[in-house]
């Protein structure tokens, strides 16, 4: 089991999708990875929480979520 103070991001995302999806999607993806349950990989942080964690607007978070969904990286 991983420690509570660590999280992982898939190399596949960083090695390809990050360039395609852009910075908004990447910061959202990082937050989703951080909040994901270990076994199920499900995460439920609010858009406001993600925005607060990265000091960005909720509109930035929405744009990032839209890209991640569009490329099939996450399901909502």
N, C-alpha and C positions, 0 to 999 in steps of 0.2 A: 504494500500500500504506500502511496505517496504521502509525504508530509503535508499537513494543512497549509504550510506557508510556501508551497510550490505549485506550479501549474505548468502544463506543457502545451505547445502549439505544434501542430503537424508540420513536418518539413515540406510535405507536398504543397501546403498552402503557401508557406513562405518562399518556396522555390519556384512558384509559378503563378498562383492565383493572386498573390499580393500585388504583383505588377499590373495584372489585369483589372482587379477590383478596385485598387486605389487605397489611399490612406484612410478614408472614412470607414470603409469596410474592414480594413485591417485593425483599426482600433476597436471596432465593435467585436470582431472575431476574437481579439485578445481578451476582452472582458467576458465574452461568452465562455471561452476556454477557462478562464479564471474561476468562474462561478459554476462550471459544470460538475455534476455529480460524477464520481469516479466510475461507477458501474454502468449507469444508464447514459452518461454523456448529455443529460438534459440540464438546461440552465434557464432560470427565470428572472434574471435581473431586469428591473424596469428600465425603460428608455431614459428616464430621469437619472437613475443610478449610474448607468453607463456614461451619460453626459457629464455627470458630476466627477466621476473617476478620471476622466480625461480632460476636464475643463473645456468642453465643447457644447454646442447647442443641441437640443433634442432633434432639430432638423438635420444636423450632421449625422446623428445616430440613425435617424429614419432613412437617410440616403444610403448609409452603410448597410443597414438591414436589407434594404431593397436589392442592392447589388449581391449580397450573400445569397438571398433567396433566388434571384434571377439566375445565378450560376449553379444553383443546386448544392451549395455548400452547407446551408442550414435549411431546416424546415420550420415554418411558423404555424 
